Amino acid sequence: MTQTLEMLGRLTSFKQEGSRIIFEFENGRLAVAVLRDGLFRIRYGFQGKFMPRRSWAVAQDDSAFPGVNFQLNEQNDSIELVTARNILKVGRAGGGIQFLTADGKTLSQDDPESGPLFAEDGKVSTLKLIEEGDHFYGFGERSSLLEKTGRRYTCWNSDPVDSDLDHGPGADALYQSIPFFMALRPEAGGYGLFFNNTFKSVFDVGHSREQRLGMEAAGGELDYYLIYGPEPAAIVELYTELTGRMPLPPRWSLGYHQCRWSYFPEDKVYEIAKNFRERKIPADVIHLDIDYMHGYRVFTWDAERFPDPQKMTADLGEQGFKLVTIIDPGVKYDPGSDYQVYNEGAEKDYFIHNPDGSLFHGYVWPDDSVFPDYARQEVREWWGDLHKVFVETGIRGIWNDMNEPSISTTPFSQVGHHMDIPDQAPQGSGADRTGHAEIHNIYGLLEDMGTYQGLRRLDPERRYFMLTRAGFAGIQRWSAVWTGDNSAVWEHLEMAMPELSNLGLSGVSFAGTDIGGFFGASSPELWARWIELGAFYPFSRGHSCAGTPQKEPWTWGEDVEDIARKYIEWRYRLLPYIYTLFEESTRTGAPVLRPLLYEFYQDSRTLNMNDQVMLGNALLLAPVYRPGVDYRYVYLPAGRWYDFWSGQPCDGQHLLAHAPLDTLPLYARGGTVLPLAPVMQYSDERPVDLLTLEIYLDEQGAAQGRLYEDDGETFAYERGETCLTTYQVSSAGGQVRVTARREGSFQPAPRAVEIRVHSPAGLKQTRQEQDQGNWEITL
Ligand code: GLC
């Protein structure tokens, strides 16, 4: 029960300290920091003081931002901070915020009758007005449609019980919590809001009260950042400057991944690999789920099932496969055994205790388990170092699962319930010491951080792949994300588009859903449609649950296998483009897979465009996501578009696309250049010996594109060993001129380049035997 609610009362004084203003109110204080033009931090210290800085989600301290000049105006009812792009008003009565564009359009404002509040039980909240025409996106990993008005969104990392209903449109909290949203209005532009609070929080977007946006957290501070766009790309760029960006993943991890719970013993793993190579379906990665371990003890191998893991990784490595192993945070409670992970963790007191001081226990795969306190630096280091066993074995990726953490009240053989670690269970150390209530949402993120940093210490020059189920804002700094246990139902294929789109807008580029659905049996038609879309996911992995029918690409006979081969081959052909998009995301946070509104938010038709997505700025996908459908409606925003398969320009903006089972309607945007590689069976089967540039002219006969390259597997790119080629295309008098300019010290292998120019006049093409990097041709 919320007890007495307190408001700030009246403003008594304020003072400026550099780019920050401290406002003193009768019942507390407020700090407003102007970090950049368009980036403001708002912090209420209701008890008259501010909490210690929490470094968990925000990548850099306020002092690392340049700060900007602003003007202070004292008005009768507010104090105004005026920058070149925004006005931010602080109400003298109650400390409410109004955020405007420089020309006076309100982006967001606190409800004048409510606004910032705190309660005796520690809850903090604020209520904002929803402006007419606002559309909401983001909120991290969410089921339901793209636009988020009308619902409540809880941030509390959760592993929903095994049913498709729990992931369906009605689902609320899932595995990731990202308390960030963006609001867009075509005429005023958009803004973003990041609630910098790791306690359980809730956003209520016009659900309980019409045209009101409620925002509350169970504890901590009312501390949030306002980000001005106006366009989505600018919002994501600032949001990821705040919470960090993804490091470049190894290039091979952008290939196709095959997984199942579980491939064992090792013969089975070899058999899966052999099938891919014999059937000529490209793939780079096989995942080992929990059954590789000895009795589900993390960091061990089952010696009977996997007698020589090092030999296995080497053999499969020769065939071009990398292996990824799963890890869960629950460590088997194993006193008196020789299980070193438990013994060492217990001896050094690394596991979480209950508020009464006893060791906290819960049940996961190994049954009775204990849980590392990742909020402590030394525990993260210990955990990171435990990965030595994998590094030495030649494992190239770590998959962190069950890290919400997902815990059961009883052994898995009995019917139990999910439980959380008690809210008051102490974690962390020093100034970061706090209860589980504040750590819960970042438990997985801290595990991922420890893993990432450990791998970097153990094998400093090699990029590893990381995958996580749980996370919080900023998870992109440590790991790729998959959306947990979906089902083999059409609704979950459809849902993948808005779910991945909103994750992308929330800073998480490297994401995918289980292709084919985790639970249940997939029909041949569903799996075929799923691989057509899934082959374009930033993270592309087929997976399935133990006890379900097999779901490898060849399971349903030749027709589906041919479809899988076709789309996975296209993924490999597109790898130069996809890798370039990933590199862009490491610098700007731009999502690799994006909703149409990311490119075209001023076109109001895109604001609810739920069933079309873009891969980068050049490709538009309009998948079929219903059974028995072989024609579908496609909307093309203004500009010239080409049918990707035929290369022909499209006629009009509203199309009825023919989409028989082997066809995903796919469109290339005029004005772009797609760099393509030859088909390969795995990403580095051989260097790209023929680079194809598919050029799509816009209405002015122009196009631009980029190609980023490096060695694909080391951190040399951080030292500048990269190569960026920029393509510029223009037309005059029926002739097309293409120029390539290369910069950077990395030297791609010698190759030929094939240039194919698409325009309404048809296809022009030519080929040069030597791609010299810098060249100019006319055709
Ligand atoms: C969880 C994961 C799933 C995995 C299974 C067994 O359900 O979400 O991907 O296969 O655990 O480890």
Residues whose N, C-alpha, C, O or C-beta is under 5 A from the ligand:
A	BS01	GLC	W261 D289 I290 D401 G484 D485
